[in-house]
């Protein structure tokens, strides 16, 4: 390239940059939140969001605007502003986002009736499919309901078998995250789908891993046949297995919750293929963050000798006072183990980074100051709120489970921990997965001694972030040595959790 060509190219780059900056200036209303412009206007924010969540985490403004090609994003980092959003759900709505997610996860091979259900997610009508789901299905998995106990009991038995299989190997070495995530995957889906769990085969679990990594690319919808081709191929493999499960009547031995969900959609005309595709979204909600969060809870408990001792002491208090003194009833792990529960809350605060997305349905003046334009998107990165020193003090970046304890008892649930959302939009499955996580960690710490290979120090792995996943993936995995504990050989049971309604999860 000649010197002349170099100057011409440089002039084009500088000129384009200047035009883009002027375009932002001309199209940005002064009443909107301040626009954040770093790097190449429009392009740098899009690249940054595709790579990881850096564009939302680096800047601590209470609210600002990101300009992407053809799109405005208002990023809210303030809890008080987020609470205003929560009280104006008709104006700043999650429904169009749900419809978009359902559409991209299910794919294009959806029936006409299936498409109408997806559209109903975008604007739920009273008496419609989504409205009926909220009214009849969600209450089934609230604390104190038999359907929730059924799910947790089944998951407990599957996980207990996994822990005993590990203990039976004696001294052995495992990749901690891989082992934990597998236990959650098989226990969660076994609890939901019953003994005919359609994804129990190792190849289907592998296909799920491929699909899960590609969900964000599917939602981005930028040449998905190229950018997300592996995820699309894995999706079709999973759909085939789920559809065959339904055709064989496997759901007849599924959980009450799964049967009610599938029957609800079937009554609204969805065929087996539509139902199978719809279940992919349910599976993502159940296992994606759970597989990662259990790792972080176990890591913090196991790596802190004092916290480990406290958790072991209180779990031991769940032992039955009858003919089986070494049998621990884990039905009450979420109500009678305040230290373990506080550690779980702190894990959510320090590690969870869900990004909540909403759509502005009409022009809105947020807090009487910031203009949010109709058709724009609102993003709330909860990780920024979770580490806000104005809320959590000077130790906001430190792990400290005691911030959730008062006189040895669990504090009331903090509204500043936004792992599962807030208000009417909170994840209805939070009670199931929280008890499941607490159960697995409790069984591991009581039954086994687990330490880094070679007896070295615990070293926190790096975090691999994805926009569509609330918890980061540990990278690389942590190799640990496992050895059955000496002393009492603890056994575990799960009775009816009558006091579950008091759990602060």
C-alpha positions in Angstrom: 0.0 0.0 0.0 1.4 3.4 -1.0 1.7 6.4 1.3 -1.1 8.1 -0.7 -3.4 5.1 -0.2 -2.5 5.0 3.5 -3.5 8.7 3.9 -6.8 8.1 2.0 -7.7 5.1 4.2 -6.9 7.1 7.3 -9.0 9.9 6.1 -12.0 7.6 5.4 -11.6 6.1 8.9 -11.5 9.5 10.6 -14.3 10.8 8.5 -16.5 7.9 9.2 -15.8 8.2 13.0 -16.7 11.9 12.8 -19.9 11.2 11.0 -21.0 8.6 13.5 -20.3 11.0 16.4 -22.3 13.7 14.7 -25.1 11.2 14.0 -25.3 10.4 17.7 -25.3 14.1 18.6 -28.1 14.9 16.1 -30.3 11.9 17.2 -29.9 12.0 20.9 -32.5 13.9 22.9 -30.9 16.0 25.7 -33.6 14.7 28.1 -32.5 11.1 27.5 -29.9 9.5 29.8 -26.4 10.6 28.9 -25.0 8.7 25.9 -21.9 6.6 26.5 -19.5 6.9 23.5 -16.2 5.1 23.7 -14.3 3.6 20.8 -16.2 3.4 17.5 -19.8 4.8 17.9 -22.5 2.2 17.5 -20.0 -0.5 16.8 -17.8 -0.8 19.9 -20.8 -1.3 22.3 -22.2 -4.0 20.1 -18.9 -5.9 20.0 -18.4 -5.5 23.7 -21.8 -6.9 24.5 -21.3 -9.8 22.2 -18.0 -10.7 23.9 -19.1 -10.3 27.5 -21.0 -8.0 29.8 -18.2 -5.4 30.1 -20.1 -2.5 28.7 -22.6 -2.6 31.5 -20.3 -3.5 34.3 -17.5 -1.0 33.7 -19.5 2.2 34.1 -21.2 3.1 37.4 -23.5 5.8 36.2 -27.0 5.4 37.6 -28.4 5.3 34.1 -26.9 5.9 30.6 -27.6 5.3 27.0 -25.8 2.8 24.7 -26.3 3.4 21.0 -26.2 0.3 18.8 -26.9 0.1 15.1 -30.6 0.9 14.8 -31.2 0.6 18.5 -31.1 2.4 21.8 -30.3 0.7 25.1 -30.9 2.4 28.4 -28.7 0.8 31.1 -29.9 1.2 34.7 -27.4 0.6 37.5 -29.4 2.2 40.3 -31.6 0.1 42.6 -34.0 3.0 43.1 -34.5 3.5 39.4 -34.9 -0.2 38.9 -37.7 -0.1 41.5 -39.5 2.5 39.5 -39.3 0.2 36.5 -40.8 -2.6 38.6 -43.8 -0.4 39.4 -44.4 0.5 35.7 -44.4 -2.9 34.1 -47.2 -1.9 31.6 -45.0 0.9 30.3 -41.6 -0.8 30.6 -42.5 -4.4 29.9 -40.8 -7.8 30.0 -43.5 -9.4 27.8 -42.0 -8.6 24.4 -38.6 -9.9 25.6 -40.2 -13.2 26.6 -41.9 -13.5 23.2 -38.5 -12.9 21.5 -36.7 -15.4 23.6 -39.5 -18.0 23.0 -39.4 -17.4 19.3 -35.7 -17.8 18.9 -35.3 -20.8 21.3 -38.2 -22.7 19.6 -37.0 -21.9 16.1 -39.0 -21.6 12.9 -40.5 -25.1 12.7 -43.5 -24.0 14.8 -47.1 -24.5 14.0 -49.5 -21.7 13.4 -51.0 -22.3 16.9 -47.6 -22.3 18.3 -46.8 -19.0 16.8 -50.0 -17.5 18.3 -48.9 -18.7 21.7 -45.5 -17.0 21.2 -47.3 -13.8 20.3 -49.4 -14.1 23.5 -46.2 -14.1 25.5 -45.5 -10.7 23.9 -48.9 -9.3 25.0 -50.7 -11.6 27.3 -54.4 -11.4 27.0 -56.7 -12.1 30.0 -58.0 -15.6 29.6 -55.3 -16.4 27.1 -52.6 -19.1 27.2 -50.0 -17.2 29.1 -52.5 -15.6 31.5 -53.8 -19.1 32.3 -50.3 -20.5 32.8 -49.6 -17.8 35.5 -52.8 -18.5 37.3 -52.8 -22.3 37.3 -49.2 -23.4 37.0 -47.0 -21.0 38.9 -48.7 -21.5 42.3 -47.9 -25.2 42.2 -44.3 -24.6 43.0 -44.7 -22.0 45.8 -43.5 -23.0 49.3 -45.7 -25.3 51.2 -47.3 -26.8 48.0 -47.2 -30.6 47.5 -45.9 -30.2 43.9 -42.8 -28.4 45.2 -42.2 -31.0 47.8 -42.5 -33.7 45.1 -39.9 -32.0 42.9 -37.4 -31.5 45.7 -37.9 -35.0 47.1 -37.2 -36.6 43.7 -34.2 -34.4 43.1 -32.9 -35.3 46.6 -33.0 -39.0 45.9 -31.2 -38.7 42.6 -28.5 -36.4 44.1 -28.1 -38.6 47.2 -27.4 -41.6 44.9 -24.8 -39.6 43.1 -23.1 -38.6 46.4 -23.1 -42.2 47.6 -21.6 -43.4 44.3 -18.8 -40.8 44.8 -18.2 -41.9 48.4 -18.1 -45.5 47.4 -15.1 -44.8 45.2 -13.0 -44.0 48.2 -10.1 -41.6 47.6 -10.6 -40.2 44.1 -10.2 -37.1 42.0 -12.9 -35.2 40.1 -13.3 -32.0 38.1 -15.5 -30.2 40.6 -17.7 -28.1 38.3 -18.2 -30.9 35.8 -19.3 -33.3 38.6 -21.6 -30.8 40.3 -23.2 -29.6 37.1 -23.9 -33.2 36.0 -25.6 -33.9 39.3 -27.8 -30.9 39.0 -28.6 -31.6 35.3 -29.8 -35.2 35.9 -31.5 -34.5 39.3 -33.4 -31.4 38.0 -34.7 -33.0 34.9 -35.3 -36.3 36.6 -37.4 -34.5 39.1 -39.4 -32.7 36.4 -39.7 -35.4 33.8 -39.8 -38.5 36.0 -38.0 -41.8 35.5 -38.4 -41.5 31.7 -36.3 -38.3 31.6 -35.7 -37.8 27.9 -32.3 -36.1 28.3 -30.7 -38.7 30.6 -28.4 -40.0 27.9 -24.8 -38.6 28.0 -25.1 -37.5 24.3 -28.2 -35.5 25.1 -26.5 -33.8 28.0 -23.6 -32.9 25.7 -26.1 -31.6 23.1 -27.6 -29.4 25.8 -24.2 -27.9 26.6 -23.8 -27.0 22.9 -27.3 -25.6 22.7 -26.9 -23.6 25.9 -23.7 -21.9 24.7 -25.5 -20.8 21.5 -28.7 -19.4 23.0 -27.4 -15.9 23.0 -26.4 -16.2 19.3 -29.9 -17.4 18.6 -31.4 -14.4 20.4 -29.1 -12.0 18.7 -30.5 -13.4 15.4 -27.5 -12.3 13.2 -27.2 -14.9 10.5 -28.1 -17.7 12.9 -27.7 -20.4 10.3 -24.0 -19.5 10.2 -23.3 -18.0 13.7 -25.4 -20.5 15.6 -25.3 -23.5 13.4 -24.0 -25.8 16.1 -26.7 -24.7 18.5 -29.4 -25.2 15.9 -28.2 -28.7 15.2 -28.1 -29.5 19.0 -31.6 -28.0 19.4 -33.0 -30.3 16.8 -31.4 -33.3 18.5 -33.0 -32.3 21.8 -36.4 -31.6 20.2 -36.4 -35.0 18.7 -35.7 -36.6 22.1 -38.4 -34.5 23.8 -41.0 -35.1 21.1 -40.4 -38.9 21.3 -40.8 -38.8 25.1 -44.2 -37.1 24.7 -45.3 -39.5 21.9 -44.4 -42.5 24.2 -46.5 -41.0 27.0 -43.4 -40.5 29.2 -45.1 -37.4 30.7 -47.6 -39.6 32.4 -45.0 -40.5 35.0 -43.6 -36.9 35.2 -44.0 -34.5 38.1 -47.3 -32.9 38.8 -45.8 -29.6 37.7 -44.6 -31.0 34.4 -47.9 -32.7 33.7 -49.9 -29.6 34.5 -47.6 -27.4 32.3 -47.8 -29.8 29.3 -51.5 -30.3 29.7 -52.1 -26.6 29.8 -50.4 -26.0 26.5 -51.8 -29.1 24.9 -55.3 -27.9 25.8 -54.5 -24.7 23.9 -53.7 -26.7 20.7 -50.0 -27.1 20.8 -48.8 -30.4 19.1 -46.0 -32.6 20.3 -43.4 -30.7 18.3 -44.5 -27.4 19.7 -44.5 -28.8 23.2 -41.0 -30.2 22.8 -39.6 -26.9 21.5 -41.3 -25.0 24.3 -39.7 -27.3 26.9 -36.3 -26.1 25.9 -37.1 -22.7 27.5 -38.3 -24.5 30.7 -35.1 -26.6 30.8 -32.9 -23.5 30.4 -34.7 -21.8 33.3 -34.3 -24.8 35.5 -30.7 -25.9 35.0 -28.6 -23.2 33.3 -27.8 -21.0 36.3 -28.4 -23.8 38.9 -25.5 -25.8 37.5 -23.1 -22.9 37.9 -24.4 -21.4 41.2 -24.0 -24.7 43.1 -20.3 -24.6 42.2 -19.8 -21.2 43.8 -21.7 -22.1 46.9 -19.7 -25.2 47.5 -16.5 -23.4 46.6 -17.0 -20.8 49.3 -18.2 -23.3 52.0 -15.4 -25.8 51.3 -12.6 -23.2 51.0 -13.3 -21.5 54.4 -12.6 -23.8 57.3 -14.7 -21.7 59.7 -17.7 -21.5 57.4 -17.4 -25.2 56.7 -17.4 -26.0 60.4 -20.5 -23.9 61.1 -22.4 -25.4 58.2 -21.6 -28.9 59.2 -22.7 -28.2 62.8 -26.1 -26.8 61.8 -26.7 -29.5 59.2 -25.9 -32.1 61.9 -28.7 -30.6 64.0 -31.2 -31.9 61.4 -30.5 -35.4 62.5 -33.5 -37.4 63.7 -33.8 -38.0 67.4 -35.1 -41.5 67.2 -33.8 -44.9 66.2 -31.8 -43.4 63.4 -29.7 -40.7 65.0 -27.3 -40.5 62.0 -30.1 -39.9 59.5 -30.4 -36.2 58.5 -33.7 -34.8 57.3 -32.9 -32.4 54.5 -36.5 -31.3 54.0 -35.7 -28.5 56.5 -32.3 -27.4 55.2 -33.8 -24.1 53.9 -35.4 -23.2 57.2 -33.1 -24.6 59.9 -29.6 -23.9 58.5 -29.2 -20.1 58.7 -25.5 -20.0 58.1 -25.7 -22.2 54.9 -28.6 -20.1 53.7 -26.7 -16.9 54.4 -23.8 -18.2 52.4 -26.2 -19.0 49.5 -27.5 -15.4 49.7 -24.0 -14.0 49.6 -23.1 -16.3 46.7 -26.0 -14.7 44.8 -24.9 -11.3 45.7 -21.2 -11.7 44.9 -21.5 -13.9 41.8 -24.9 -13.6 40.2 -25.0 -11.1 37.4 -28.3 -11.5 35.5 -29.1 -8.8 33.0 -32.8 -8.0 33.0 -34.2 -6.7 29.7 -37.4 -4.7 29.2 -39.0 -2.8 26.3 -40.3 0.7 26.5 -43.9 0.6 25.3 -44.4 4.4 25.2 -42.4 7.4 26.0 -41.7 7.6 29.7 -40.0 10.1 32.0 -38.0 7.9 34.4 -37.9 9.5 37.9 -39.2 12.7 36.3 -35.8 13.3 34.8 -34.8 10.8 32.1 -36.7 10.4 28.9 -37.0 6.8 27.7 -38.2 6.6 24.1 -40.8 4.2 22.9 -39.4 1.1 21.3 -36.1 1.3 23.1 -34.7 -1.4 25.4 -33.9 -1.1 29.1 -31.2 -3.3 30.5 -30.6 -3.8 34.3 -27.3 -5.5 35.1 -28.0 -6.8 38.6 -24.3 -7.5 39.2 -23.7 -3.7 39.5 -26.4 -3.4 42.1 -25.0 -6.5 43.9 -21.6 -4.8 44.3 -22.8 -1.2 44.9 -20.8 0.1 47.9 -23.7 2.6 48.6 -25.9 -0.4 49.4 -23.4 -3.0 50.8 -20.7 -0.8 52.4 -16.9 -0.7 51.9 -16.8 -4.6 51.8 -19.1 -4.8 48.8 -16.5 -6.7 46.8 -15.7 -9.2 49.5 -17.5 -12.4 50.3 -19.0 -12.2 53.8 -22.0 -14.4 54.6 -22.4 -12.7 57.9 -23.9 -9.6 56.3 -27.1 -11.7 56.0 -27.1 -12.8 59.7 -28.3 -11.1 62.8 -27.6 -12.9 66.1 -27.1 -16.1 64.2 -30.4 -15.9 62.4 -31.1 -15.2 58.8 -32.0 -11.6 57.9 -35.2 -10.9 56.0 -34.6 -11.5 52.3 -32.9 -8.4 50.9 -34.6 -6.7 48.0 -31.2 -5.6 46.8 -30.3 -9.2 45.8 -31.8 -9.5 42.4 -30.7 -12.9 41.3 -34.3 -14.1 40.6 -35.8 -10.8 39.6 -38.3 -8.9 41.8 -42.0 -8.4 42.3 -44.5 -10.2 40.1 -41.7 -11.1 37.7 -39.6 -13.1 40.1 -38.6 -16.5 38.8 -41.3 -19.0 40.1 -38.7 -21.9 40.1 -36.4 -20.2 42.7 -37.8 -22.2 45.6 -37.1 -25.6 43.8 -33.6 -24.8 42.7 -32.6 -23.1 46.0 -33.5 -26.1 48.1 -31.9 -28.4 45.5 -28.6 -26.5 45.7 -28.7 -26.4 49.5 -29.4 -30.2 49.7 -26.5 -31.1 47.4 -24.0 -29.0 49.3 -25.2 -30.2 52.6 -24.8 -33.9 51.6 -21.3 -33.3 50.2 -20.0 -31.5 53.3 -21.4 -34.1 55.7 -20.4 -37.2 53.7 -17.0 -36.2 52.2 -13.8 -34.3 52.7 -13.0 -32.4 49.5 -9.8 -30.4 48.9 -7.7 -29.2 46.0 -5.5 -31.9 44.4 -2.3 -32.3 46.4 -3.7 -30.6 49.5 -3.0 -27.2 48.1 -4.9 -23.9 48.7 -8.2 -23.2 47.1 -7.7 -20.8 44.3 -10.8 -19.1 42.8 -11.0 -19.8 39.1 -11.7 -17.0 36.6 -15.3 -16.3 35.6 -16.6 -16.9 32.1 -19.6 -14.6 31.5 -22.5 -15.0 29.2 -25.3 -12.4 28.8 -28.1 -15.1 28.9 -26.8 -16.8 32.1 -27.1 -15.3 35.6 -24.0 -17.0 37.1 -20.6 -17.2 35.5 -18.9 -20.5 34.5 -15.7 -21.3 36.5 -12.8 -21.5 34.1 -10.8 -23.6 34.2 -12.5 -26.3 36.2 -11.1 -27.1 39.7 -9.5 -30.5 40.2 -10.2 -31.8 43.7 -9.5 -34.9 45.8 -12.5 -36.6 47.4 -12.3 -38.8 50.5 -15.2 -40.2 52.6 -15.2 -38.6 56.1 -14.3 -40.5 59.2 -16.7 -40.7 62.1 -20.5 -41.0 61.7 -21.6 -42.3 58.3 -24.3 -39.8 57.7 -27.4 -40.9 55.8 -30.1 -38.6 54.4 -33.8 -38.5 54.0 -36.4 -36.0 52.9 -39.8 -35.8 54.7 -42.7 -33.5 54.0 -41.4 -29.9 54.3 -44.2 -28.5 56.3 -42.4 -25.3 57.3 -41.1 -24.5 53.8 -43.3 -21.5 53.6 -41.0 -19.7 56.1 -37.8 -20.2 53.9 -36.2 -17.0 52.9 -35.1 -18.0 49.4 
